[in-house]
Amino acid sequence: MARVVVDVMLKPEILDPQGQAVQRALPRLGFEGIADVRQGKRFELEVEGPVDEAALARIHEMAETFLANTVIEDFTVRVDGEAAAAGADR
Amino acid sequence: MARVVVDVMLKPEILDPQGQAVQRALPRLGFEGIADVRQGKRFELEVEGPVDEAALARIHEMAETFLANTVIEDFTVRVDGEAAAAGADR
């Protein structure tokens, strides 16, 4: 079974309090040199059958309508193990 | 500035109610053929200076001690844009 990964991140212009909290905590914990942290969601989908263009198009639609809130979030869809992002909105 | 991505996912043997909720909702929304969904976290770190082996080792330590709960979660550290995972625990 093939695995498709959907990454959902807040758009760059949207404030990310979770990421900020992490970033501010790092120096206190002894980790310097991290200028910014953004926190988002990662979905791993186990797809039955072949992951062809039609399947990726369906998953793209699913991400757009259900997994991400495209008003405030960007998402990428890619087959796990492949380097390039497919059907990206970012 | 280089971007390093840390993906944190629940270990396979740990129940993932969020992912299950997504997976069960999909057929109702008209999306068939997804056998399993796991939901995790994705951190994007903007690193000041070069991302060399020492910097990646530090980020690996940071992920291990702070970003992930390694009792129930696995994580991967990779430089954004690179295909291969570096310093992975999974």
N, CA and C atoms of all chains as a GROMACS GRO file, in nm:
protein
  540
    1MET      N    1   0.085  -0.120   0.000
    1MET     CA    2   0.000   0.000   0.000
    1MET      C    3   0.088   0.125   0.000
    2ALA      N    4   0.049   0.221  -0.079
    2ALA     CA    5   0.131   0.342  -0.092
    2ALA      C    6   0.090   0.444   0.014
    3ARG      N    7   0.186   0.521   0.054
    3ARG     CA    8   0.161   0.625   0.153
    3ARG      C    9   0.172   0.763   0.088
    4VAL      N   10   0.069   0.843   0.110
    4VAL     CA   11   0.071   0.981   0.062
    4VAL      C   12   0.074   1.072   0.183
    5VAL      N   13   0.159   1.173   0.178
    5VAL     CA   14   0.174   1.266   0.289
    5VAL      C   15   0.114   1.401   0.252
    6VAL      N   16   0.029   1.452   0.339
    6VAL     CA   17  -0.027   1.586   0.322
    6VAL      C   18   0.025   1.671   0.438
    7ASP      N   19   0.101   1.775   0.403
    7ASP     CA   20   0.150   1.870   0.503
    7ASP      C   21   0.063   1.994   0.500
    8VAL      N   22   0.017   2.034   0.617
    8VAL     CA   23  -0.068   2.153   0.628
    8VAL      C   24   0.001   2.252   0.721
    9MET      N   25   0.031   2.371   0.667
    9MET     CA   26   0.099   2.474   0.747
    9MET      C   27   0.018   2.603   0.739
   10LEU      N   28   0.022   2.681   0.846
   10LEU     CA   29  -0.037   2.814   0.841
   10LEU      C   30   0.031   2.896   0.732
   11LYS      N   31  -0.045   2.979   0.662
   11LYS     CA   32   0.016   3.068   0.561
   11LYS      C   33   0.118   3.158   0.630
   12PRO      N   34   0.221   3.199   0.556
   12PRO     CA   35   0.329   3.279   0.618
   12PRO      C   36   0.278   3.407   0.685
   13GLU      N   37   0.171   3.466   0.630
   13GLU     CA   38   0.123   3.593   0.686
   13GLU      C   39   0.032   3.574   0.807
   14ILE      N   40   0.003   3.448   0.842
   14ILE     CA   41  -0.084   3.421   0.958
   14ILE      C   42   0.003   3.397   1.081
   15LEU      N   43  -0.033   3.464   1.191
   15LEU     CA   44   0.040   3.448   1.317
   15LEU      C   45   0.033   3.303   1.364
   16ASP      N   46   0.146   3.251   1.413
   16ASP     CA   47   0.152   3.111   1.458
   16ASP      C   48   0.196   3.108   1.604
   17PRO      N   49   0.102   3.120   1.697
   17PRO     CA   50   0.139   3.127   1.840
   17PRO      C   51   0.208   3.001   1.890
   18GLN      N   52   0.168   2.885   1.838
   18GLN     CA   53   0.233   2.759   1.880
   18GLN      C   54   0.381   2.761   1.843
   19GLY      N   55   0.408   2.798   1.718
   19GLY     CA   56   0.546   2.804   1.672
   19GLY      C   57   0.626   2.907   1.751
   20GLN      N   58   0.563   3.022   1.778
   20GLN     CA   59   0.630   3.128   1.855
   20GLN      C   60   0.666   3.079   1.994
   21ALA      N   61   0.572   3.005   2.055
   21ALA     CA   62   0.597   2.954   2.190
   21ALA      C   63   0.718   2.861   2.190
   22VAL      N   64   0.725   2.776   2.088
   22VAL     CA   65   0.839   2.685   2.077
   22VAL      C   66   0.967   2.766   2.058
   23GLN      N   67   0.962   2.864   1.967
   23GLN     CA   68   1.083   2.940   1.934
   23GLN      C   69   1.136   3.015   2.057
   24ARG      N   70   1.044   3.070   2.137
   24ARG     CA   71   1.085   3.145   2.255
   24ARG      C   72   1.138   3.055   2.365
   25ALA      N   73   1.091   2.931   2.366
   25ALA     CA   74   1.136   2.839   2.471
   25ALA      C   75   1.276   2.786   2.444
   26LEU      N   76   1.317   2.784   2.316
   26LEU     CA   77   1.443   2.718   2.279
   26LEU      C   78   1.566   2.778   2.348
   27PRO      N   79   1.585   2.912   2.350
   27PRO     CA   80   1.705   2.965   2.417
   27PRO      C   81   1.709   2.929   2.565
   28ARG      N   82   1.593   2.931   2.630
   28ARG     CA   83   1.587   2.892   2.772
   28ARG      C   84   1.634   2.748   2.792
   29LEU      N   85   1.614   2.665   2.690
   29LEU     CA   86   1.652   2.525   2.699
   29LEU      C   87   1.792   2.501   2.644
   30GLY      N   88   1.860   2.611   2.608
   30GLY     CA   89   1.998   2.598   2.564
   30GLY      C   90   2.018   2.581   2.415
   31PHE      N   91   1.912   2.602   2.337
   31PHE     CA   92   1.926   2.590   2.192
   31PHE      C   93   1.921   2.729   2.129
   32GLU      N   94   2.036   2.772   2.079
   32GLU     CA   95   2.045   2.905   2.016
   32GLU      C   96   2.045   2.889   1.864
   33GLY      N   97   2.023   3.001   1.795
   33GLY     CA   98   2.043   3.000   1.650
   33GLY      C   99   1.922   2.958   1.569
   34ILE      N  100   1.805   2.948   1.632
   34ILE     CA  101   1.683   2.920   1.556
   34ILE      C  102   1.605   3.050   1.547
   35ALA      N  103   1.595   3.105   1.426
   35ALA     CA  104   1.536   3.237   1.408
   35ALA      C  105   1.384   3.232   1.411
   36ASP      N  106   1.326   3.124   1.364
   36ASP     CA  107   1.180   3.116   1.357
   36ASP      C  108   1.136   2.970   1.359
   37VAL      N  109   1.020   2.948   1.416
   37VAL     CA  110   0.960   2.814   1.418
   37VAL      C  111   0.815   2.827   1.374
   38ARG      N  112   0.774   2.743   1.280
   38ARG     CA  113   0.633   2.734   1.244
   38ARG      C  114   0.589   2.591   1.271
   39GLN      N  115   0.472   2.576   1.330
   39GLN     CA  116   0.422   2.443   1.359
   39GLN      C  117   0.298   2.415   1.275
   40GLY      N  118   0.294   2.299   1.214
   40GLY     CA  119   0.178   2.261   1.134
   40GLY      C  120   0.144   2.116   1.154
   41LYS      N  121   0.061   2.065   1.063
   41LYS     CA  122   0.012   1.928   1.075
   41LYS      C  123   0.064   1.844   0.960
   42ARG      N  124   0.084   1.717   0.988
   42ARG     CA  125   0.126   1.621   0.887
   42ARG      C  126   0.028   1.504   0.890
   43PHE      N  127  -0.032   1.475   0.776
   43PHE     CA  128  -0.122   1.361   0.764
   43PHE      C  129  -0.055   1.255   0.678
   44GLU      N  130  -0.054   1.131   0.726
   44GLU     CA  131  -0.004   1.018   0.647
   44GLU      C  132  -0.125   0.934   0.607
   45LEU      N  133  -0.152   0.926   0.478
   45LEU     CA  134  -0.267   0.852   0.426
   45LEU      C  135  -0.218   0.723   0.361
   46GLU      N  136  -0.275   0.609   0.404
   46GLU     CA  137  -0.245   0.481   0.340
   46GLU      C  138  -0.349   0.461   0.231
   47VAL      N  139  -0.304   0.461   0.107
   47VAL     CA  140  -0.396   0.458  -0.007
   47VAL      C  141  -0.406   0.315  -0.060
   48GLU      N  142  -0.531   0.267  -0.075
   48GLU     CA  143  -0.555   0.137  -0.139
   48GLU      C  144  -0.543   0.155  -0.290
   49GLY      N  145  -0.478   0.060  -0.353
   49GLY     CA  146  -0.466   0.066  -0.498
   49GLY      C  147  -0.355   0.158  -0.543
   50PRO      N  148  -0.348   0.181  -0.673
   50PRO     CA  149  -0.236   0.258  -0.728
   50PRO      C  150  -0.252   0.408  -0.698
   51VAL      N  151  -0.137   0.472  -0.674
   51VAL     CA  152  -0.138   0.617  -0.654
   51VAL      C  153  -0.105   0.682  -0.788
   52ASP      N  154  -0.206   0.689  -0.873
   52ASP     CA  155  -0.186   0.751  -1.004
   52ASP      C  156  -0.232   0.897  -0.997
   53GLU      N  157  -0.238   0.959  -1.113
   53GLU     CA  158  -0.272   1.100  -1.116
   53GLU      C  159  -0.414   1.124  -1.062
   54ALA      N  160  -0.506   1.030  -1.095
   54ALA     CA  161  -0.644   1.046  -1.050
   54ALA      C  162  -0.652   1.038  -0.897
   55ALA      N  163  -0.578   0.943  -0.838
   55ALA     CA  164  -0.580   0.928  -0.693
   55ALA      C  165  -0.523   1.053  -0.627
   56LEU      N  166  -0.414   1.106  -0.682
   56LEU     CA  167  -0.352   1.226  -0.625
   56LEU      C  168  -0.447   1.346  -0.638
   57ALA      N  169  -0.520   1.350  -0.750
   57ALA     CA  170  -0.615   1.461  -0.768
   57ALA      C  171  -0.725   1.453  -0.661
   58ARG      N  172  -0.772   1.331  -0.633
   58ARG     CA  173  -0.874   1.314  -0.529
   58ARG      C  174  -0.820   1.355  -0.393
   59ILE      N  175  -0.696   1.315  -0.364
   59ILE     CA  176  -0.637   1.348  -0.234
   59ILE      C  177  -0.616   1.500  -0.223
   60HIS      N  178  -0.578   1.559  -0.336
   60HIS     CA  179  -0.562   1.706  -0.338
   60HIS      C  180  -0.695   1.773  -0.304
   61GLU      N  181  -0.804   1.722  -0.362
   61GLU     CA  182  -0.937   1.778  -0.335
   61GLU      C  183  -0.973   1.757  -0.188
   62MET      N  184  -0.941   1.638  -0.137
   62MET     CA  185  -0.968   1.606   0.002
   62MET      C  186  -0.893   1.701   0.096
   63ALA      N  187  -0.768   1.727   0.064
   63ALA     CA  188  -0.688   1.817   0.146
   63ALA      C  189  -0.746   1.958   0.143
   64GLU      N  190  -0.790   1.996   0.025
   64GLU     CA  191  -0.840   2.132   0.006
   64GLU      C  192  -0.972   2.154   0.081
   65THR      N  193  -1.059   2.051   0.079
   65THR     CA  194  -1.192   2.069   0.135
   65THR      C  195  -1.201   2.027   0.281
   66PHE      N  196  -1.104   1.946   0.327
   66PHE     CA  197  -1.128   1.880   0.455
   66PHE      C  198  -1.008   1.889   0.549
   67LEU      N  199  -0.889   1.860   0.499
   67LEU     CA  200  -0.772   1.855   0.588
   67LEU      C  201  -0.718   1.993   0.618
   68ALA      N  202  -0.726   2.084   0.521
   68ALA     CA  203  -0.672   2.219   0.542
   68ALA      C  204  -0.784   2.322   0.537
   69ASN      N  205  -0.768   2.427   0.611
   69ASN     CA  206  -0.854   2.545   0.599
   69ASN      C  207  -0.778   2.643   0.510
   70THR      N  208  -0.815   2.645   0.382
   70THR     CA  209  -0.734   2.718   0.284
   70THR      C  210  -0.744   2.870   0.299
   71VAL      N  211  -0.831   2.916   0.388
   71VAL     CA  212  -0.833   3.059   0.417
   71VAL      C  213  -0.704   3.098   0.491
   72ILE      N  214  -0.662   3.013   0.582
   72ILE     CA  215  -0.545   3.046   0.664
   72ILE      C  216  -0.429   2.949   0.647
   73GLU      N  217  -0.451   2.837   0.574
   73GLU     CA  218  -0.348   2.734   0.566
   73GLU      C  219  -0.312   2.700   0.422
   74ASP      N  220  -0.186   2.666   0.400
   74ASP     CA  221  -0.138   2.609   0.275
   74ASP      C  222  -0.117   2.460   0.296
   75PHE      N  223  -0.119   2.384   0.186
   75PHE     CA  224  -0.091   2.241   0.200
   75PHE      C  225  -0.010   2.192   0.081
   76THR      N  226   0.060   2.081   0.103
   76THR     CA  227   0.128   2.011  -0.005
   76THR      C  228   0.087   1.864   0.001
   77VAL      N  229   0.080   1.803  -0.116
   77VAL     CA  230   0.049   1.660  -0.127
   77VAL      C  231   0.167   1.595  -0.196
   78ARG      N  232   0.219   1.486  -0.139
   78ARG     CA  233   0.327   1.416  -0.208
   78ARG      C  234   0.325   1.268  -0.171
   79VAL      N  235   0.373   1.188  -0.264
   79VAL     CA  236   0.386   1.045  -0.236
   79VAL      C  237   0.508   1.027  -0.148
   80ASP      N  238   0.495   0.951  -0.040
   80ASP     CA  239   0.605   0.933   0.054
   80ASP      C  240   0.723   0.869  -0.017
   81GLY      N  241   0.840   0.924   0.007
   81GLY     CA  242   0.960   0.872  -0.056
   81GLY      C  243   0.999   0.948  -0.181
   82GLU      N  244   0.906   1.021  -0.239
   82GLU     CA  245   0.940   1.103  -0.356
   82GLU      C  246   0.991   1.239  -0.309
   83ALA      N  247   1.091   1.290  -0.381
   83ALA     CA  248   1.152   1.415  -0.340
   83ALA      C  249   1.061   1.534  -0.368
   84ALA      N  250   1.004   1.536  -0.485
   84ALA     CA  251   0.931   1.655  -0.530
   84ALA      C  252   0.790   1.657  -0.473
   85ALA      N  253   0.739   1.775  -0.451
   85ALA     CA  254   0.601   1.793  -0.407
   85ALA      C  255   0.510   1.792  -0.529
   86ALA      N  256   0.398   1.725  -0.516
   86ALA     CA  257   0.302   1.719  -0.626
   86ALA      C  258   0.174   1.787  -0.585
   87GLY      N  259   0.118   1.864  -0.675
   87GLY     CA  260  -0.011   1.927  -0.646
   87GLY      C  261  -0.004   2.022  -0.528
   88ALA      N  262   0.100   2.100  -0.523
   88ALA     CA  263   0.120   2.187  -0.407
   88ALA      C  264   0.043   2.316  -0.422
   89ASP      N  265   0.004   2.370  -0.311
   89ASP     CA  266  -0.060   2.501  -0.308
   89ASP      C  267   0.034   2.607  -0.252
   90ARG      N  268   0.157   2.571  -0.223
   90ARG     CA  269   0.247   2.666  -0.157
   90ARG      C  270   0.361   2.702  -0.248
   91MET      N  271   1.871   3.195   0.475
   91MET     CA  272   1.857   3.111   0.594
   91MET      C  273   1.803   2.974   0.555
   92ALA      N  274   1.858   2.870   0.613
   92ALA     CA  275   1.816   2.735   0.576
   92ALA      C  276   1.699   2.690   0.662
   93ARG      N  277   1.617   2.609   0.603
   93ARG     CA  278   1.502   2.556   0.676
   93ARG      C  279   1.522   2.408   0.703
   94VAL      N  280   1.500   2.372   0.829
   94VAL     CA  281   1.507   2.231   0.869
   94VAL      C  282   1.367   2.190   0.914
   95VAL      N  283   1.325   2.074   0.867
   95VAL     CA  284   1.191   2.025   0.898
   95VAL      C  285   1.201   1.908   0.996
   96VAL      N  286   1.126   1.916   1.104
   96VAL     CA  287   1.116   1.806   1.199
   96VAL      C  288   0.973   1.753   1.195
   97ASP      N  289   0.958   1.628   1.154
   97ASP     CA  290   0.826   1.564   1.153
   97ASP      C  291   0.815   1.476   1.276
   98VAL      N  292   0.705   1.492   1.349
   98VAL     CA  293   0.681   1.413   1.469
   98VAL      C  294   0.551   1.336   1.450
   99MET      N  295   0.561   1.204   1.455
   99MET     CA  296   0.441   1.120   1.438
   99MET      C  297   0.431   1.022   1.555
  100LEU      N  298   0.308   0.989   1.594
  100LEU     CA  299   0.289   0.885   1.693
  100LEU      C  300   0.351   0.755   1.643
  101LYS      N  301   0.410   0.678   1.733
  101LYS     CA  302   0.465   0.548   1.695
  101LYS      C  303   0.352   0.461   1.638
  102PRO      N  304   0.386   0.370   1.546
  102PRO     CA  305   0.280   0.288   1.482
  102PRO      C  306   0.194   0.210   1.582
  103GLU      N  307   0.254   0.172   1.694
  103GLU     CA  308   0.177   0.089   1.788
  103GLU      C  309   0.090   0.173   1.882
  104ILE      N  310   0.100   0.304   1.874
  104ILE     CA  311   0.020   0.392   1.959
  104ILE      C  312  -0.109   0.431   1.887
  105LEU      N  313  -0.221   0.420   1.955
  105LEU     CA  314  -0.351   0.456   1.898
  105LEU      C  315  -0.351   0.605   1.862
  106ASP      N  316  -0.408   0.636   1.745
  106ASP     CA  317  -0.412   0.774   1.698
  106ASP      C  318  -0.558   0.814   1.674
  107PRO      N  319  -0.628   0.861   1.780
  107PRO     CA  320  -0.770   0.893   1.765
  107PRO      C  321  -0.798   1.005   1.664
  108GLN      N  322  -0.706   1.104   1.656
  108GLN     CA  323  -0.726   1.211   1.558
  108GLN      C  324  -0.727   1.155   1.416
  109GLY      N  325  -0.626   1.073   1.386
  109GLY     CA  326  -0.617   1.013   1.254
  109GLY      C  327  -0.736   0.924   1.224
  110GLN      N  328  -0.781   0.848   1.326
  110GLN     CA  329  -0.897   0.761   1.308
  110GLN      C  330  -1.023   0.842   1.277
  111ALA      N  331  -1.037   0.955   1.346
  111ALA     CA  332  -1.154   1.039   1.322
  111ALA      C  333  -1.156   1.089   1.179
  112VAL      N  334  -1.039   1.130   1.131
  112VAL     CA  335  -1.028   1.176   0.991
  112VAL      C  336  -1.063   1.060   0.898
  113GLN      N  337  -1.004   0.942   0.925
  113GLN     CA  338  -1.023   0.829   0.834
  113GLN      C  339  -1.171   0.789   0.826
  114ARG      N  340  -1.239   0.792   0.940
  114ARG     CA  341  -1.381   0.753   0.941
  114ARG      C  342  -1.470   0.857   0.876
  115ALA      N  343  -1.426   0.981   0.878
  115ALA     CA  344  -1.509   1.087   0.818
  115ALA      C  345  -1.501   1.085   0.665
  116LEU      N  346  -1.390   1.033   0.611
  116LEU     CA  347  -1.368   1.043   0.466
  116LEU      C  348  -1.477   0.978   0.382
  117PRO      N  349  -1.521   0.852   0.410
  117PRO     CA  350  -1.626   0.795   0.325
  117PRO      C  351  -1.755   0.876   0.328
  118ARG      N  352  -1.789   0.928   0.443
  118ARG     CA  353  -1.909   1.013   0.453
  118ARG      C  354  -1.898   1.134   0.362
  119LEU      N  355  -1.775   1.182   0.342
  119LEU     CA  356  -1.753   1.300   0.259
  119LEU      C  357  -1.728   1.263   0.113
  120GLY      N  358  -1.739   1.135   0.081
  120GLY     CA  359  -1.727   1.093  -0.058
  120GLY      C  360  -1.588   1.051  -0.100
  121PHE      N  361  -1.496   1.034  -0.003
  121PHE     CA  362  -1.359   0.993  -0.038
  121PHE      C  363  -1.339   0.848   0.005
  122GLU      N  364  -1.331   0.758  -0.093
  122GLU     CA  365  -1.312   0.616  -0.065
  122GLU      C  366  -1.165   0.579  -0.090
  123GLY      N  367  -1.128   0.462  -0.042
  123GLY     CA  368  -0.997   0.407  -0.077
  123GLY      C  369  -0.881   0.451   0.011
  124ILE      N  370  -0.910   0.514   0.125
  124ILE     CA  371  -0.805   0.549   0.220
  124ILE      C  372  -0.814   0.451   0.336
  125ALA      N  373  -0.715   0.364   0.347
  125ALA     CA  374  -0.721   0.256   0.445
  125ALA      C  375  -0.688   0.304   0.586
  126ASP      N  376  -0.600   0.403   0.597
  126ASP     CA  377  -0.558   0.447   0.729
  126ASP      C  378  -0.508   0.591   0.720
  127VAL      N  379  -0.528   0.664   0.829
  127VAL     CA  380  -0.478   0.802   0.839
  127VAL      C  381  -0.407   0.815   0.973
  128ARG      N  382  -0.288   0.871   0.971
  128ARG     CA  383  -0.217   0.905   1.095
  128ARG      C  384  -0.192   1.056   1.090
  129GLN      N  385  -0.216   1.121   1.203
  129GLN     CA  386  -0.194   1.266   1.208
  129GLN      C  387  -0.080   1.297   1.303
  130GLY      N  388   0.010   1.381   1.258
  130GLY     CA  389   0.122   1.419   1.342
  130GLY      C  390   0.153   1.567   1.327
  131LYS      N  391   0.270   1.604   1.376
  131LYS     CA  392   0.311   1.744   1.376
  131LYS      C  393   0.429   1.767   1.284
  132ARG      N  394   0.434   1.884   1.226
  132ARG     CA  395   0.546   1.923   1.141
  132ARG      C  396   0.599   2.056   1.192
  133PHE      N  397   0.727   2.060   1.222
  133PHE     CA  398   0.791   2.185   1.267
  133PHE      C  399   0.885   2.233   1.157
  134GLU      N  400   0.875   2.359   1.121
  134GLU     CA  401   0.969   2.420   1.027
  134GLU      C  402   1.059   2.516   1.105
  135LEU      N  403   1.187   2.485   1.110
  135LEU     CA  404   1.282   2.567   1.185
  135LEU      C  405   1.367   2.646   1.088
  136GLU      N  406   1.372   2.779   1.108
  136GLU     CA  407   1.461   2.864   1.028
  136GLU      C  408   1.593   2.874   1.105
  137VAL      N  409   1.698   2.819   1.048
  137VAL     CA  410   1.825   2.809   1.118
  137VAL      C  411   1.919   2.921   1.072
  138GLU      N  412   1.973   2.993   1.169
  138GLU     CA  413   2.075   3.096   1.140
  138GLU      C  414   2.208   3.025   1.115
  139GLY      N  415   2.279   3.071   1.014
  139GLY     CA  416   2.410   3.012   0.987
  139GLY      C  417   2.399   2.883   0.910
  140PRO      N  418   2.513   2.817   0.893
  140PRO     CA  419   2.515   2.697   0.808
  140PRO      C  420   2.450   2.578   0.878
  141VAL      N  421   2.383   2.497   0.797
  141VAL     CA  422   2.324   2.373   0.849
  141VAL      C  423   2.423   2.260   0.822
  142ASP      N  424   2.522   2.252   0.908
  142ASP     CA  425   2.622   2.146   0.895
  142ASP      C  426   2.586   2.030   0.988
  143GLU      N  427   2.678   1.938   0.998
  143GLU     CA  428   2.649   1.819   1.078
  143GLU      C  429   2.626   1.856   1.225
  144ALA      N  430   2.702   1.955   1.274
  144ALA     CA  431   2.687   1.995   1.414
  144ALA      C  432   2.550   2.056   1.439
  145ALA      N  433   2.506   2.142   1.345
  145ALA     CA  434   2.375   2.205   1.360
  145ALA      C  435   2.264   2.099   1.356
  146LEU      N  436   2.276   2.003   1.267
  146LEU     CA  437   2.175   1.898   1.259
  146LEU      C  438   2.175   1.812   1.384
  147ALA      N  439   2.294   1.790   1.441
  147ALA     CA  440   2.302   1.712   1.565
  147ALA      C  441   2.230   1.786   1.678
  148ARG      N  442   2.248   1.918   1.682
  148ARG     CA  443   2.180   1.998   1.784
  148ARG      C  444   2.029   1.992   1.766
  149ILE      N  445   1.985   2.002   1.640
  149ILE     CA  446   1.840   2.000   1.614
  149ILE      C  447   1.784   1.862   1.647
  150HIS      N  448   1.864   1.759   1.619
  150HIS     CA  449   1.822   1.624   1.654
  150HIS      C  450   1.801   1.612   1.805
  151GLU      N  451   1.894   1.669   1.880
  151GLU     CA  452   1.884   1.665   2.026
  151GLU      C  453   1.761   1.744   2.074
  152MET      N  454   1.740   1.860   2.010
  152MET     CA  455   1.625   1.945   2.042
  152MET      C  456   1.494   1.870   2.017
  153ALA      N  457   1.488   1.800   1.903
  153ALA     CA  458   1.367   1.725   1.869
  153ALA      C  459   1.344   1.614   1.972
  154GLU      N  460   1.455   1.551   2.010
  154GLU     CA  461   1.444   1.437   2.101
  154GLU      C  462   1.400   1.480   2.241
  155THR      N  463   1.449   1.598   2.285
  155THR     CA  464   1.424   1.638   2.423
  155THR      C  465   1.301   1.728   2.437
  156PHE      N  466   1.260   1.789   2.327
  156PHE     CA  467   1.165   1.899   2.342
  156PHE      C  468   1.047   1.890   2.245
  157LEU      N  469   1.074   1.864   2.117
  157LEU     CA  470   0.965   1.866   2.018
  157LEU      C  471   0.886   1.736   2.019
  158ALA      N  472   0.952   1.625   2.046
  158ALA     CA  473   0.883   1.496   2.044
  158ALA      C  474   0.884   1.434   2.184
  159ASN      N  475   0.782   1.358   2.212
  159ASN     CA  476   0.780   1.273   2.330
  159ASN      C  477   0.818   1.134   2.282
  160THR      N  478   0.945   1.098   2.302
  160THR     CA  479   0.996   0.976   2.238
  160THR      C  480   0.942   0.848   2.302
  161VAL      N  481   0.866   0.862   2.410
  161VAL     CA  482   0.799   0.742   2.463
  161VAL      C  483   0.690   0.697   2.366
  162ILE      N  484   0.618   0.793   2.309
  162ILE     CA  485   0.505   0.758   2.221
  162ILE      C  486   0.522   0.809   2.078
  163GLU      N  487   0.627   0.889   2.053
  163GLU     CA  488   0.640   0.950   1.920
  163GLU      C  489   0.776   0.921   1.857
  164ASP      N  490   0.775   0.908   1.724
  164ASP     CA  491   0.897   0.903   1.644
  164ASP      C  492   0.914   1.038   1.576
  165PHE      N  493   1.039   1.069   1.538
  165PHE     CA  494   1.059   1.194   1.465
  165PHE      C  495   1.165   1.177   1.357
  166THR      N  496   1.158   1.264   1.258
  166THR     CA  497   1.264   1.270   1.156
  166THR      C  498   1.309   1.415   1.145
  167VAL      N  499   1.438   1.433   1.119
  167VAL     CA  500   1.496   1.566   1.097
  167VAL      C  501   1.552   1.568   0.956
  168ARG      N  502   1.517   1.668   0.878
  168ARG     CA  503   1.576   1.677   0.744
  168ARG      C  504   1.584   1.823   0.700
  169VAL      N  505   1.681   1.851   0.617
  169VAL     CA  506   1.694   1.984   0.559
  169VAL      C  507   1.589   1.996   0.450
  170ASP      N  508   1.512   2.104   0.450
  170ASP     CA  509   1.404   2.122   0.353
  170ASP      C  510   1.462   2.122   0.212
  171GLY      N  511   1.399   2.048   0.125
  171GLY     CA  512   1.445   2.040  -0.014
  171GLY      C  513   1.532   1.919  -0.041
  172GLU      N  514   1.584   1.858   0.066
  172GLU     CA  515   1.662   1.737   0.047
  172GLU      C  516   1.571   1.615   0.050
  173ALA      N  517   1.602   1.519  -0.034
  173ALA     CA  518   1.514   1.402  -0.045
  173ALA      C  519   1.529   1.311   0.076
  174ALA      N  520   1.650   1.290   0.117
  174ALA     CA  521   1.675   1.188   0.219
  174ALA      C  522   1.654   1.244   0.359
  175ALA      N  523   1.612   1.158   0.449
  175ALA     CA  524   1.598   1.195   0.589
  175ALA      C  525   1.733   1.180   0.657
  176ALA      N  526   1.764   1.276   0.742
  176ALA     CA  527   1.891   1.272   0.815
  176ALA      C  528   1.864   1.262   0.963
  177GLY      N  529   1.938   1.179   1.030
  177GLY     CA  530   1.924   1.168   1.175
  177GLY      C  531   1.787   1.121   1.218
  178ALA      N  532   1.733   1.026   1.146
  178ALA     CA  533   1.596   0.982   1.173
  178ALA      C  534   1.593   0.882   1.286
  179ASP      N  535   1.480   0.881   1.355
  179ASP     CA  536   1.457   0.781   1.460
  179ASP      C  537   1.356   0.678   1.415
  180ARG      N  538   1.309   0.686   1.290
  180ARG     CA  539   1.204   0.597   1.247
  180ARG      C  540   1.254   0.503   1.138
   0.00000   0.00000   0.00000
